[in-house]
Amino acid sequence: MAVLPFENLSAEPSDGFLATGIAESVLHRLASVKSLSVIARTSSFTFRGRDVDARDIGRKLNARYLVEGSVQRAGDHLRVTAQLLDASTGNDVWSLRLERHMGDIFELQDEISGKVTDAIGVSLAAEPGKTSSQRTPKLDAYLAYIEGRSLLSTFKIADAEAGIDRLRRATSIDPNFAAAYAEEAHALRFLQWLLYTGERPTDPEVERQAAALNDKALSLDPQLGEAWVERAYGRAQQQSSNEAYDAAIDADFRKGLALAPNYAQGYELYGEWLDAHGRTDDALPMVERARQLDPLTPRSHYFKGLILRNRGELDQAVALFLEALRVNPTYHPALTHLGGIESFRGNFAEGAKFIERAIAADPKTEWIRGHALWLYLDLGDVEAARDVVAGGPPRVPYLLCVSLYLGEEQRAAAQLYALPRGDLKAVVLSTLDDCPTAVIHDDALKRGDYGRALRALEACLTEDLDLIVSHLGDDFRTTCAIRYASILMAMGERDRAGKLLHAILTAMQRNKIYSFGVGAQDRGFALALLGDTDGALTAFETAYADMKAGWWYVIDHAPELQGLRAHPRFQSLAKQVTDNAAKQAALLAAMRHAGEVPYRPPSSATAQ
């Protein structure tokens, strides 16, 4: 079933939020019925103001029944119509017309919901023990809440900030509005996700605020499923992907989804958490359920694509990213990862086109610039790399990549070691980039200053190495651990280094992600340090066959590979890398000339 946005027939356009509020309240009431699959508002409300045949809407949403209606307000008087349509035929099942006072609006919503469920033979009665204690919110608070949620659905930083303001307005109008507190908690964490720069996704102060808001929601309404999901999500945000599976977090997710069985975002968040802890087979059905409930929002398509990308299923991932863009052509996470896959395949110029579109869609999002930085360094375009970083807030990992490329490890290392100890650890553990650990490692090997490098890199280690290598994603701890072993090797502790490297390789054998791409590249470094030249070269060749991006450091910079660089197989690999970079640079120049990709820096256009 899908509830479509009700049409505003009032003289005042501002009453549109009243029509939205009635439709959403009906949707929320129906979504509490476990025997119904109710399409999320982020999908069904995309048909606002569009003249589309009911059968077409049903096909696009995969919904058998549709609820539609209209609202007309005159002073304190409301006239509401509602229809239940069979989307398979386009015919009315029933229709009704109600006239009420504004003060009766919530009873009106309940009456529509009851008529719908009566018509299709299901009960609106709550399951025993699951009756919500939440009273009806004040109307103005509810409309501010609806507006806030709508703003969050754009996935843009400015809109998320505005959405938080609307949600705060909702709770200021109605301090007992549980759902608004839970939504604000999620919005604060969501904004951190949009701003994510490689440190912890939620900083401690934001997390304290979000947890307090969600606790308030649960104190007001202990049966609010969305708040239980948010509690699980908040706890999960404080975990690293290398930390063990937490049964308490799992229980909170499950309780929330039992109370809110049609909460699409909840299924997606649960799937994300399961995947982050290596439970991909359990994660995929959760994400697929989110896609079914919310087919016209981009994020669930995008996240399933991420899971498949990390499994090496690139064609399937591309199809899902494109599906996300069909829903929202400016959805920058999908644009960025499409650019990443094109770069992965060696199509750097095409990758730049996607990533530059992503930057244009939301210039404030830093992690997109990180992808662009690496792409331009793969092309050997240092000035473009500098320019793309200059367009956002300065972040240590980005700047270190440029220094590393230019061979300025000593200066970059001095910048790192000047950081307070806690900040240095955060940068080392950053999931944004592995340039900080490369700078520390390379500087130590060149200058023979091993002690402080080991102290910095030991933050990457855990007693259980399976936790380090169990989930690749964007986590660089495996690379960091190998660099720690490399420094041990350089300072003469070969037995200790060998034991660590063999343990890492054994753990890698239990995870197929180390048989291709970045994982195979990491395996090549470990084998090279152990003196297995043939094994290392085979691993690097396997990695390059699958992944053409991110090779500038391997080919020209990594000091532990110095002994391999004269080998004919390594030289053949290096030639493939440099030849492709030259070819792609020429293609990029043509795209810039044609206006498909911006010049970086803009002043470089005058030199063409």
C-alpha positions, -999 to 999 in steps of 0.1 A, spaced: 0 0 0 11 36 -7 -4 68 6 0 96 -19 4 133 -9 -30 149 -5 -38 178 -28 -41 212 -12 -73 229 -25 -71 258 1 -69 294 -10 -36 297 9 -6 278 -6 9 277 29 -18 252 39 1 227 18 18 214 49 -17 207 64 -25 185 34 10 168 38 4 164 75 -29 146 71 -15 123 44 16 114 65 -4 108 96 -26 83 77 5 67 63 21 64 98 -11 49 112 -12 23 85 25 16 88 20 3 123 0 -26 110 24 -56 107 3 -73 80 6 -44 57 37 -33 36 34 4 35 56 23 11 77 51 28 67 87 23 101 95 7 89 74 -23 51 78 -23 53 116 -19 75 120 -50 42 120 -70 32 153 -55 17 176 -82 22 150 -109 -6 138 -132 3 101 -133 -21 72 -139 -27 51 -107 -16 19 -125 17 35 -134 22 46 -98 14 12 -85 40 -4 -109 67 21 -99 61 16 -62 52 -21 -64 20 -13 -45 -14 -30 -49 -35 -2 -32 -32 36 -32 -47 62 -9 -51 97 -23 -71 127 -13 -75 164 -10 -78 190 18 -95 223 17 -94 247 46 -116 278 52 -109 294 85 -114 267 112 -133 245 88 -118 215 70 -132 196 40 -113 164 33 -118 138 6 -101 104 4 -101 76 -21 -88 40 -19 -77 28 -54 -69 -6 -67 -36 1 -85 -39 -31 -106 -71 -17 -123 -71 20 -115 -106 17 -101 -119 31 -68 -125 7 -40 -142 34 -19 -143 71 -14 -154 94 14 -159 131 21 -155 145 56 -162 179 70 -146 187 103 -133 215 125 -95 220 128 -96 207 163 -108 173 150 -80 168 126 -64 139 143 -97 120 148 -102 126 110 -69 110 102 -78 79 124 -112 77 106 -96 76 72 -70 50 83 -98 28 98 -118 30 66 -88 19 45 -81 -11 67 -117 -21 68 -119 -21 30 -89 -44 26 -98 -67 56 -70 -60 81 -72 -47 117 -58 -14 129 -58 -27 165 -24 -27 181 -8 -60 191 -9 -68 228 18 -48 247 26 -26 217 1 3 223 20 36 219 17 59 248 23 89 226 -5 114 227 -16 135 197 9 163 190 0 199 185 -8 207 149 18 234 144 44 211 159 34 183 136 37 205 105 71 217 116 81 180 121 69 171 86 88 200 70 120 190 89 118 154 77 112 166 41 143 188 43 164 159 55 155 138 26 175 159 1 209 147 15 223 182 13 242 198 42 223 231 41 189 214 40 199 191 68 208 221 89 175 237 81 157 205 89 172 204 124 159 239 130 124 228 120 125 198 143 137 220 172 107 243 164 84 213 166 96 203 202 96 240 213 59 242 203 51 207 218 77 196 244 61 162 247 64 153 210 84 121 212 88 114 175 103 149 169 130 143 195 139 110 180 140 125 145 162 154 157 186 129 173 189 111 139 192 144 121 222 154 142 240 122 134 229 123 98 245 158 94 277 144 109 276 116 83 272 142 55 302 161 69 322 130 76 359 136 73 374 103 84 374 107 121 346 92 142 313 97 124 298 115 154 319 137 176 314 133 214 294 165 220 270 158 191 266 122 202 258 134 238 231 157 224 216 131 201 216 104 229 198 128 253 172 137 226 165 100 219 163 91 256 137 119 259 118 103 231 118 69 247 108 83 281 78 99 264 69 69 243 86 36 252 68 19 222 82 43 196 100 19 172 119 46 154 135 57 187 147 21 195 163 20 161 179 53 167 193 41 200 209 12 183 222 34 155 237 58 181 255 30 199 267 16 166 282 50 156 305 48 186 319 14 175 347 9 150 341 -17 123 370 -36 140 351 -39 172 332 -71 179 295 -77 171 274 -64 200 243 -84 208 227 -55 227 228 -32 196 213 -60 176 185 -64 201 177 -27 200 175 -28 162 152 -58 162 130 -44 189 126 -11 169 117 -29 137 92 -51 155 75 -20 168 78 -2 134 76 -30 109 74 -6 79 103 17 89 124 16 57 152 37 71 155 14 101 160 -17 79 187 2 60 205 13 91 204 -22 106 218 -36 73 246 -10 74 256 -21 109 254 -58 100 276 -53 70 301 -33 90 306 -63 112 311 -88 84 276 -101 84 269 -92 48 246 -122 41 224 -110 69 227 -74 59 215 -78 23 179 -89 31 176 -59 55 187 -34 28 165 -52 2 135 -47 25 144 -10 27 144 -9 -11 110 -25 -13 95 -1 13 111 30 -2 119 24 -39 120 60 -49 146 73 -24 182 69 -35 200 59 -3 189 22 0 198 16 -37 232 33 -30 240 14 1 232 -20 -15 255 -9 -43 283 -2 -17 280 -37 -3 282 -52 -37 312 -29 -46 331 -41 -16 324 -77 -26 339 -70 -60 306 -72 -79 312 -39 -97 286 -43 -126 258 -49 -101 270 -20 -80 270 3 -110 234 -7 -118 223 2 -83 242 35 -82 225 44 -116 192 34 -100 199 59 -72 206 86 -98 174 78 -117 156 86 -84 177 117 -77 201 128 -105 221 150 -81 226 123 -54 262 130 -47 272 97 -29 262 77 -60 279 101 -83 311 99 -62 312 61 -62 304 58 -99 334 80 -104 354 58 -80 344 27 -100 354 43 -133 387 52 -117 390 17 -103 387 5 -139 413 29 -151 389 54 -167 402 84 -148 388 110 -171 353 95 -170 357 92 -132 365 129 -130 333 138 -148 312 119 -122 331 132 -92 331 168 -104 293 165 -107 292 153 -71 313 183 -59 290 207 -78 259 190 -62 272 196 -27 305 215 -25 307 213 13 310 175 14 347 168 21 350 131 15 341 137 -22 371 159 -25 392 131 -11 381 109 -39 389 137 -64 423 142 -49 434 106 -54 420 106 -89 440 137 -99 472 123 -83 466 91 -104 466 114 -134 498 132 -122 479 165 -121 492 179 -88 478 214 -94 443 200 -98 447 179 -67 458 210 -47 429 230 -61 402 204 -52 415 203 -17 417 241 -15 380 242 -23 371 227 11 381 230 47 418 221 52 422 185 65 455 169 74 450 136 55 443 154 22 473 177 25 496 149 35 487 130 2 500 159 -18 532 161 3 537 124 -1 533 126 -38 560 154 -40 584 134 -18 581 158 11 577 132 38 599 148 64 580 181 64 547 163 64 558 140 93 568 171 113 533 184 109 518 152 121 541 148 151 533 184 161 497 174 167 484 167 202 486 130 209 449 124 207 446 142 174 476 122 160 459 90 169 426 101 153 444 109 121 463 76 121 430 57 126 412 78 100 392 59 75 395 89 51 429 80 37 461 60 44 484 89 35 491 97 72 504 62 80 525 63 47 541 96 57 550 82 92 563 50 77 583 65 49 598 92 71 609 66 96 626 45 70 644 74 54 657 89 86 660 58 108 638 74 135 618 42 143 606 47 179 580 75 176 568 60 143 560 27 161 543 45 189 521 63 164 512 33 143 506 8 172 471 24 175 462 4 144 469 -30 161 445 -53 180 452 -86 196 427 -102 172 440 -95 137 408 -110 122 390 -79 134 414 -58 114 411 -77 81 375 -88 84 360 -58 67 378 -39 40 354 -11 31 373 22 36 392 10 66 430 13 63 441 -5 95 454 -35 75 477 -13 56 487 5 88 495 -29 105 517 -39 76 536 -6 78 541 -12 115 557 -46 106 578 -29 79 593 -6 105 600 -35 128 618 -52 99 639 -21 92 650 -18 128 662 -55 129 633 -71 147 627 -96 119 612 -123 140 586 -100 156 578 -85 122 576 -119 105 552 -132 131 529 -102 127 530 -105 88 523 -142 88 494 -136 112 480 -109 89 484 -132 58 467 -161 76 438 -138 86 436 -126 49 431 -162 37 398 -163 56 385 -133 37 380 -132 0 383 -95 -3 421 -99 -1 421 -119 -34 414 -88 -55 418 -50 -57 431 -31 -26 431 -63 -6 455 -80 -31 477 -49 -30 480 -52 8 488 -89 4 516 -79 -21 532 -55 5 531 -82 32 547 -108 9 574 -84 -3 584 -77 33 587 -114 39 610 -117 8 585 -136 -13 593 -118 -46 573 -140 -68 543 -140 -45 544 -103 -41 546 -96 -78 517 -121 -85 496 -103 -58 504 -69 -74 496 -81 -109 463 -96 -96 455 -63 -79 462 -43 -111 441 -66 -133 412 -58 -111 420 -22 -100 438 5 -120 436 33 -95 458 42 -65 491 30 -80 512 61 -79 524 54 -44 532 17 -51 551 24 -83 572 54 -74 572 59 -36 568 29 -13 604 24 1 598 -12 11 594 -21 -26 627 -7 -37 641 -42 -42 613 -51 -67 616 -21 -89 643 -35 -111 624 -67 -117 610 -70 -153 576 -79 -140 574 -48 -118 587 -26 -147 560 -41 -169 534 -32 -143 549 3 -139 547 9 -177 510 -1 -178 503 24 -150 522 53 -166 508 46 -201 472 46 -189 478 78 -169 491 96 -200 461 83 -221 436 94 -195 453 128 -190 448 134 -228 411 124 -225 406 147 -195 421 176 -214 396 170 -242 367 169 -218 378 201 -202 381 218 -235 345 205 -243 332 219 -210 324 185 -196 348 188 -167 359 220 -150 395 232 -153 415 230 -120 426 255 -111 402 277 -131 431 299 -142 446 269 -160 420 273 -187 437 304 -201 469 284 -207 451 259 -230 
